[in-house]
Amino acid sequence: MMNEKMMIVVGQLLMVVLALALAYAPQYYMFIIILYFVGIFGFSMYKSRRAGSRISREEIESARILFKEDKALDLAVGDEDYVRMLSKQWKTLIFSFLLFPVYIIIFNFARNAQSAFNEFLAGLGLTSEKLAAFILWVIVFEFFFVMNHGIRRILMGGKGFSVPLVPPAYRVTEKGIVTKGGFGPTIGFPLPEGSTVELNSERNYVEIRLPKGAVIRLYSKRASRLYEIIQRYGLRKSSKS
């Protein structure tokens, strides 16, 4: 999943691109609205699948298998703290989806107010209609971004709260970690510099924190053995404790 800083950077860049598109090609209005939401979601999914891996999935899968877990999801569902975190995440997603009609209303309002906005800027000496339209749409997208960010902070419990990515089944080989079935993150060994690995024997998981903010949690009843393998094959010598 995208970390908070990356989400902000991507969101800002996407806003500028879409605002330019609306200013110079307003006939693609509805397509651009959909692209705004699909773009952020799609990029987030892409980043979560890559999860810091610099080794191809095929190379990891072809290496010798050191550990496999097919019932990680069963253990995750039994972890009450994780279920609570996941519940907050789903509430945020559902609430954002329910706000979609509000976004459409604001988009339509902005379109109807564009002429008045152009006149306002013309009074300030800015006579370019294209530039005025660009500024208007930047303001609209920025409002959406701030509103979404604020809602996420409130529902997810404030700054620093993130739900770890939990593969339902996975394999650990000499070259890295892959999720069984082809979906989910791919993590190559050695882990990126600055990564940390933590063991929670009581709750049956090993948690990998990557330096760019992604958190991957691997559930297993043999968590201690999994931890030893990742320590041996996944961490650089300078990173081992």
Secondary structure, 3 states (H helix, E strand, C coil): CCCHHHHHHHHHHHHHHHHHHHHHCHHHHHHHHHHHHHHHHHHHHHHHHHCCCCCCHHHHHHCCEEEEECCHHHHHHCCHHHHHHHHHHHHHHHHHHHCHHHHHHHHHHHHHCHHHHHHHHHHCCCCCHHHHHHHHHHHHHHHHHHHHHHHHHHHHCCCCCCCCECCCCEEEECCEEEECCCCCCEEECCCCCCCEEEEECCCCEEEEECCCCCEEEEECCCHHHHHHHHHHHCCCHHHCC
